Amino acid sequence: MGVEEQNGGEEMPWGDSTSFVELTTDADADQKTLVLVAERTKRKDPLSHFKQYTGGWNISNKHYWASVGFTAFPMFLIAGIWYVVFGVFLLVIFFCYCCCPRPLHGYSRACYAVTLVFLVIITIAAMLGGAALYTSQFEFNRTIGRTLAYVVHQAESATETLRNVSNYFDAAKQIRVENKLLPPGVQNSITQLQKQINDTANQLATKTSDNLDGIRHVATHSHNSHCGDACFVPPWIRVFNFWRAVSCVHVSKRSMSENSFPHSSILITLILTTNVYVFVLMGRFYNCSFVILGWILVAGTFILAGIFLLFHNVAGDTCLAMDEWVQKPTAHTALDDILPCVDAETAQDSLSKAKDVTYQVLSIVNLAVDVSNADPGAGPLVPLLCNPFFASVGQACPPDAVDLKDATQVWKKYVCEDSKNDECVSKGRLSPSLYSAMTMAVNVSYGFYYYSPFLVDLADCDFVRQSFVTISKDHCPGLQSQSKWMYIGLVVVSAAVMISSIFWIAHGREQKHRYYTKLGLSKTF
């Protein structure tokens, strides 16, 4: 089986592999203590007596969460003030109505018309805010799902490649060409290195999985809390929440990376909301329930607005931290909580051992070729095998040497048709068994050479750098924009319901006076 067949028929890229790792002391020491997004994250920390937080971006640090959460404090404060002040206002109205009843009088047509117009305007504002809110919510969840799926793919790809390298080392120990094996010392060192590689792969997979589980946990709670307020809204906006509740149930049955929000739902929601509002204007619902539900909803939506303002700030911090880390890559930072770098020493040892094993294997193969070429009457000479790593150290292969990618096809011409005791008895220099052993050696050497650029990337943490560049370019703009519109949508809905609750009291009073006025006139006539 040729090299291409072993790798699923995929044509592998070729090129010189050059390490970009620079072993410095002072620079590495500075990078290991790099504080990401230091200026942006300087916020007051409630857990440290409101002192300024200076730890930079770090989603594992409770002080970071406390400081970024404090940016949402105005929303929480507004929610608390509204809940207390408007609650007291409702109690005063209730006691005045029960303890100090006054005779009904005629209603003001101007007041009735003004409150009605304002309610229409506010309802339209709430509909627009709700449309922006729900569209952004589902797009936000979908973007988070895609981002997490991409990180999982990168981690799984790195883990799988490390295990493939370990498998190639295992195959190298089984190589036997003309009864020659790798030296015992080399085989022992391979066994030790395999353990390090497997431990590194398992550590990368476990740490990435744990980190993403934590991020998913936060995102899921955010989604559930956002869906949960569907039960606490007044009827003129409840249709939005009915549709969202259905959507939330639908989303819960699907992965976050797959959920989507149908664009037609906005149109359906607007039509249903208009119908509900017509019934409200016709006086078919009891206004007091609207006011009480609106009172609760305003507090809840302002709290949610604060939560999504927090998420918006965290998303901005995270994306900026990735950009900053890409400019100053380091082995260990707080970004390890998303996608950790692989141990550079293990990667470097793997690369060095891959080159060493390739040299040892090719030496065994070329020795077998020299032995085969010793017979002067067996036909054309078999070309030697070129070490692909010679180019990186400035060495050149013999002019007639064959590359790894062409070796199996070139050597096939020198295989004899008939052999006895692994020796050719017909034209040709390579017996089928020798050709098979040499092919295995080529496949292993080719695998080491193919994965050597990846090992360089691991040592430099370049695969993490490229991952963060992709996230920053393809995912961050959507996350920041959608979280911003969710926050704006919640603020608009909160303000609309707050104002509408006040106008519903005035409009309900005028509607009641209007009803009794018309009732009195009908009795008169």
C-alpha positions in Angstrom: 0.0 0.0 0.0 1.4 3.4 -1.1 1.6 6.5 0.9 -1.4 8.1 -0.7 -3.5 5.0 0.0 -2.6 5.0 3.6 -3.7 8.6 4.0 -7.1 8.1 2.4 -6.0 9.2 -1.1 -5.5 12.8 0.0 -2.5 14.5 -1.6 -0.4 15.8 1.2 1.4 19.1 1.0 5.1 19.2 0.7 7.6 21.9 1.8 10.4 22.7 4.1 9.5 22.8 7.7 11.2 25.5 9.7 10.7 26.0 13.4 9.9 29.5 14.5 10.5 28.8 18.2 13.0 31.1 19.7 14.3 30.1 23.1 14.6 33.4 25.0 14.6 33.9 28.7 13.5 37.5 29.4 10.9 37.6 26.6 9.4 34.3 27.7 9.3 35.4 31.3 7.5 38.6 30.3 5.0 36.7 28.1 4.2 34.2 30.7 2.9 37.0 32.9 1.1 38.8 30.2 -2.1 40.5 31.4 -4.6 40.6 28.5 -6.8 43.6 27.9 -5.4 45.4 30.9 -6.7 48.9 30.1 -10.2 47.9 29.0 -10.8 45.7 32.0 -9.9 48.3 34.6 -13.3 48.5 36.3 -14.5 48.7 39.9 -14.5 45.4 41.7 -17.3 45.1 44.3 -15.6 42.1 45.8 -12.5 44.2 46.6 -14.3 47.1 48.2 -14.8 48.8 44.8 -11.1 49.0 44.1 -10.0 49.0 40.5 -9.6 45.5 39.0 -6.2 45.0 37.4 -6.1 41.3 36.6 -7.1 41.7 32.9 -9.3 39.3 31.0 -9.8 36.1 32.9 -13.1 34.2 32.8 -11.8 31.9 35.6 -11.4 34.9 38.0 -14.4 35.8 40.1 -13.0 39.3 40.5 -13.1 39.7 36.7 -16.8 38.7 36.6 -17.6 40.9 39.6 -16.0 43.9 37.9 -17.6 43.3 34.5 -20.9 42.6 36.2 -20.6 46.0 37.9 -20.9 47.7 34.5 -24.5 46.4 34.5 -25.3 47.9 37.9 -27.2 50.8 36.5 -29.7 48.4 34.9 -30.1 46.5 38.1 -30.5 49.8 40.0 -33.2 51.0 37.7 -35.0 47.7 38.1 -34.9 48.0 41.9 -36.0 51.6 41.9 -38.9 50.9 39.5 -40.0 47.9 41.5 -40.1 49.7 44.8 -41.4 53.1 43.7 -44.0 51.9 41.3 -45.0 49.2 43.8 -45.6 51.9 46.5 -47.5 54.0 43.9 -49.8 51.0 43.2 -50.4 50.5 46.9 -51.3 54.1 47.4 -53.8 54.0 44.5 -55.2 50.8 45.9 -55.7 52.2 49.4 -57.1 55.4 48.0 -59.6 53.5 45.9 -60.6 51.3 48.9 -60.5 53.7 51.8 -61.3 57.1 50.1 -63.8 56.4 47.3 -64.9 59.4 45.3 -68.0 59.8 43.2 -67.5 59.2 39.5 -67.5 62.2 37.1 -67.3 62.7 33.4 -64.3 61.7 31.4 -61.9 63.9 29.5 -62.0 63.2 25.8 -58.6 64.9 25.3 -57.0 62.8 28.1 -58.7 59.6 26.7 -57.4 60.4 23.1 -53.9 61.3 24.3 -53.4 58.2 26.4 -54.7 56.1 23.5 -52.3 57.6 21.0 -49.4 57.2 23.4 -50.3 53.6 24.0 -50.3 52.9 20.2 -46.9 54.5 19.8 -45.5 52.7 22.8 -46.9 49.4 21.6 -45.2 49.9 18.2 -41.9 50.7 20.0 -42.3 47.5 22.0 -42.9 45.5 18.9 -39.8 46.9 17.2 -37.7 46.3 20.3 -39.1 42.8 20.6 -38.4 42.1 17.0 -34.7 43.2 17.4 -34.5 41.3 20.7 -35.8 38.0 19.5 -33.9 38.0 16.2 -30.7 38.9 17.9 -31.3 36.3 20.6 -31.5 33.4 18.3 -28.6 34.7 16.1 -26.6 35.1 19.3 -27.2 31.5 20.4 -26.4 30.2 16.9 -23.2 32.2 16.7 -22.1 30.9 20.1 -22.9 27.4 19.0 -20.8 27.8 15.8 -17.9 29.3 17.8 -17.9 26.5 20.3 -18.1 23.9 17.5 -15.1 25.5 15.8 -13.1 25.4 19.0 -14.1 21.8 19.6 -13.0 21.0 16.0 -9.6 22.6 16.4 -9.0 20.8 19.7 -10.1 17.5 18.3 -8.0 18.0 15.2 -4.9 18.7 17.3 -5.6 15.8 19.6 -6.2 13.4 16.7 -3.0 14.5 15.0 -1.0 14.0 18.2 -2.4 10.5 18.4 -1.5 9.9 14.7 2.1 10.9 15.4 2.1 8.5 18.3 0.8 5.7 16.0 3.6 6.5 13.5 6.1 6.1 16.3 4.6 2.8 17.2 4.8 1.7 13.5 8.4 2.8 13.4 9.2 0.3 16.1 7.8 -2.5 13.9 9.9 -1.7 10.9 12.1 -4.6 9.8 14.2 -4.3 6.6 16.5 -7.2 5.9 16.2 -8.2 9.5 17.4 -4.8 10.7 15.4 -2.9 13.3 15.8 0.4 15.0 18.4 0.3 17.8 17.0 -0.7 21.3 17.9 2.7 22.7 15.9 4.4 20.0 12.9 2.1 20.6 13.0 2.8 24.3 13.1 6.5 23.8 10.1 6.2 21.4 8.1 4.4 24.0 8.8 7.1 26.6 7.9 9.8 24.1 4.7 8.1 23.1 3.5 8.2 26.7 4.2 12.0 26.8 2.4 12.5 23.5 -0.7 10.5 24.6 -0.7 12.3 28.0 -0.5 15.7 26.2 -3.3 14.7 23.8 -5.6 13.5 26.6 -4.8 16.7 28.6 -5.7 18.9 25.6 -8.9 17.0 25.0 -10.0 17.0 28.7 -9.1 20.6 29.4 -10.8 21.9 26.3 -13.9 19.9 27.0 -14.1 21.1 30.6 -13.6 24.7 29.5 -16.3 24.5 26.8 -18.7 22.8 29.2 -18.4 25.8 31.5 -19.0 28.2 28.6 -22.0 26.2 27.4 -23.4 26.2 31.0 -23.3 30.0 31.1 -24.8 30.3 27.7 -27.6 27.8 28.4 -28.5 29.6 31.6 -28.6 32.8 29.7 -30.8 31.3 27.1 -33.2 29.7 29.6 -33.5 32.9 31.7 -34.2 34.9 28.6 -36.9 32.4 27.6 -38.3 32.3 31.1 -39.7 35.8 31.1 -42.3 34.8 28.5 -44.8 34.1 31.3 -44.6 37.6 32.8 -45.7 40.0 30.1 -48.8 41.9 29.4 -51.1 40.7 26.6 -50.2 43.4 24.1 -46.7 42.0 24.0 -47.4 38.4 25.2 -47.7 37.2 21.6 -44.0 37.9 21.2 -43.3 35.7 24.2 -45.7 33.0 23.1 -43.8 32.7 19.8 -40.5 32.8 21.7 -41.7 30.2 24.2 -42.5 27.9 21.3 -39.1 28.7 19.8 -37.3 28.0 23.1 -38.9 24.6 23.3 -37.9 24.0 19.7 -34.3 25.1 20.4 -34.1 22.9 23.5 -34.5 19.9 21.3 -31.7 21.0 19.0 -28.0 21.8 19.5 -27.1 25.5 20.0 -25.1 25.3 16.8 -28.1 24.3 14.8 -30.9 26.5 16.1 -32.2 29.2 13.8 -35.0 31.8 14.0 -37.4 31.8 11.0 -37.7 35.2 9.5 -41.4 34.7 8.9 -42.0 34.6 12.6 -41.5 38.4 12.9 -44.3 39.0 10.4 -46.6 36.5 12.1 -45.8 38.0 15.5 -46.7 41.5 14.3 -50.0 40.4 12.9 -51.0 38.5 16.0 -49.9 41.4 18.2 -52.0 43.8 16.2 -55.0 41.5 16.7 -54.4 41.3 20.5 -54.0 45.0 20.7 -57.4 45.6 19.0 -59.1 43.4 21.6 -57.3 45.4 24.3 -58.6 48.7 22.9 -62.1 47.2 22.8 -61.9 46.8 26.6 -62.0 43.0 26.5 -59.3 42.6 29.1 -59.0 43.8 32.6 -56.5 46.7 32.8 -55.4 46.2 36.4 -53.8 42.8 35.4 -51.9 44.6 32.7 -50.5 47.1 35.1 -49.4 44.5 37.6 -47.8 42.3 35.0 -46.1 45.3 33.4 -44.8 46.3 36.8 -43.2 42.9 37.2 -42.0 42.7 33.6 -40.2 46.0 33.7 -38.1 44.9 36.6 -37.4 41.6 35.0 -36.5 43.0 31.6 -34.2 45.6 33.1 -32.4 42.9 35.0 -32.1 40.9 31.8 -30.8 44.0 30.0 -28.1 44.2 32.6 -27.2 40.6 32.1 -26.9 41.0 28.4 -24.9 44.2 28.8 -22.6 42.0 30.9 -22.4 39.4 28.1 -21.8 42.1 25.6 -18.8 43.5 27.6 -17.4 40.0 28.1 -17.7 39.2 24.4 -15.8 42.5 23.6 -13.2 41.7 26.2 -12.7 38.2 24.9 -12.4 39.2 21.2 -9.9 42.0 22.2 -7.9 39.5 24.3 -7.6 37.2 21.4 -6.4 40.0 19.1 -3.9 41.1 21.8 -2.6 37.5 22.4 -2.1 37.0 18.6 0.2 40.0 18.6 2.0 38.8 21.7 1.7 35.0 21.7 2.6 33.2 24.9 2.5 29.7 26.1 0.2 30.3 29.1 -2.4 33.0 29.5 -6.0 33.3 30.7 -6.9 32.2 27.1 -6.0 28.7 28.1 -9.6 28.7 29.5 -10.8 28.6 25.9 -8.2 26.7 23.9 -4.9 25.8 25.7 -1.5 25.5 24.0 0.2 22.1 23.9 3.2 21.6 26.0 6.0 23.1 23.9 8.7 20.7 25.2 6.7 17.7 24.2 6.1 19.1 20.8 9.8 19.9 20.3 10.8 16.4 21.6 8.4 14.8 19.2 9.7 16.8 16.2 13.3 16.0 17.1 12.6 12.4 17.6 10.6 12.3 14.3 13.7 13.6 12.5 16.0 11.2 14.3 13.7 8.2 13.6 13.4 9.2 10.0 17.2 9.3 9.7 17.5 5.9 11.3 14.8 4.3 9.1 16.1 5.8 5.9 19.6 4.6 6.9 18.3 1.0 7.2 16.4 1.3 3.9 19.4 2.8 2.0 21.6 0.0 3.5 19.2 -2.5 2.0 19.4 -0.7 -1.3 23.2 -0.8 -1.3 23.1 -4.5 -0.7 20.7 -5.0 -3.5 22.8 -2.9 -5.8 25.9 -5.0 -5.1 24.9 -7.7 -7.6 26.3 -6.4 -10.9 24.1 -8.6 -13.1 20.7 -7.9 -11.6 19.8 -4.9 -13.8 19.7 -1.2 -13.3 20.7 0.2 -9.9 17.9 1.0 -7.4 18.0 4.7 -6.4 18.7 5.6 -2.8 16.0 7.3 -0.7 16.4 11.1 0.0 16.0 12.3 3.6 13.4 15.1 3.4 14.7 16.8 6.5 18.1 17.4 4.8 16.7 20.6 3.3 16.1 22.2 6.6 19.7 21.8 7.7 21.3 22.7 4.4 22.3 19.3 3.3 21.7 17.9 -0.2 20.7 14.4 -1.3 22.6 12.6 -4.0 21.5 13.6 -7.5 19.9 10.2 -8.3 18.1 9.9 -4.9 14.3 9.5 -5.0 11.9 11.5 -2.9 9.6 9.9 -0.3 6.5 10.7 -2.3 7.8 9.0 -5.4 9.8 6.2 -3.8 7.2 3.4 -3.9 6.3 4.0 -7.5 9.9 4.2 -8.6 11.0 1.1 -6.7 8.2 -0.9 -8.1 10.0 -1.1 -11.4 12.9 -2.9 -9.7 10.8 -5.7 -8.1 11.5 -9.1 -9.5 8.7 -11.4 -10.5 10.2 -14.6 -9.1 12.1 -14.9 -5.8 13.3 -17.7 -3.5 14.2 -17.2 0.1 13.7 -13.5 -0.3 16.2 -13.4 -3.2 15.4 -12.6 -6.7 15.8 -15.5 -9.2 14.6 -13.4 -12.2 15.3 -9.9 -13.5 15.1 -7.3 -10.7 16.9 -6.3 -7.5 14.1 -6.1 -4.9 12.1 -9.1 -3.7 8.4 -8.6 -3.1 8.9 -9.0 0.7 11.8 -6.5 0.7 9.8 -4.1 -1.4 6.9 -4.4 1.1 9.2 -3.7 4.1 10.7 -0.7 2.3 7.2 0.6 1.5 6.3 0.4 5.1 9.4 2.3 6.1 8.6 5.0 3.4 5.1 5.4 4.7 6.3 5.9 8.3 8.9 8.4 7.2 6.4 10.2 5.0 4.1 10.4 8.0 6.7 12.0 10.2 7.6 14.5 7.4 4.0 15.3 6.8 3.2 16.0 10.5 6.5 17.9 11.1 4.9 21.3 10.2 2.1 20.5 12.6 4.6 19.8 15.4 6.3 23.1 14.7 2.9 24.8 15.0 2.3 23.0 18.3 5.6 24.1 19.6 5.0 27.7 18.6 1.3 27.5 19.7 0.6 28.6 16.1 -2.6 26.4 15.8 -4.1 28.3 18.7 -3.0 31.6 17.2 -4.7 30.7 13.9 -7.8 29.6 15.7 -8.1 32.9 17.6 -7.5 34.8 14.4 -10.4 32.9 12.7 -12.7 33.5 15.7 -11.8 37.2 15.9 -12.4 37.6 12.2 -15.4 35.4 11.5 -17.3 35.1 14.9 -16.5 38.1 17.1 -18.3 40.7 14.9 -21.5 38.7 15.1 -21.3 38.1 18.8 -20.7 41.7 19.6 -23.3 43.0 17.3 -26.0 40.5 18.4 -25.4 40.9 22.1 -25.5 44.7 21.6 -28.9 44.5 19.9 -30.2 42.1 22.5 -29.3 44.7 25.2 -30.8 47.5 23.1 -34.0 45.5 22.5 -34.4 44.7 26.1 -34.0 48.3 27.1 -36.5 49.5 24.5 -39.0 46.8 25.6 -38.4 47.7 29.3 -38.9 51.4 28.7 -42.0 50.8 26.5 -43.6 48.6 29.1 -42.6 51.1 31.9 -44.3 54.0 30.1 -47.2 51.9 29.0 -47.9 50.8 32.6 -48.3 54.4 33.6 -50.5 55.3 30.6 -52.6 52.2 31.2 -53.5 53.5 34.6 -54.6 56.9 33.1 -56.3 55.3 30.1 -58.1 52.7 32.3 -59.4 55.5 34.5 -60.7 57.4 31.6 -62.1 54.3 30.0 -64.0 53.5 33.2 -65.3 57.0 33.5 -66.3 56.9 29.9 -68.2 53.7 30.4 -70.2 55.0 33.3 -70.8 58.3 31.6 -72.3 56.5 28.6 -74.2 54.2 30.9 -75.7 57.2 32.7 -76.7 58.9 29.5 -78.4 55.7 28.2 -80.4 55.5 31.4 -81.4 59.1 31.1 -82.8 58.5 27.6 
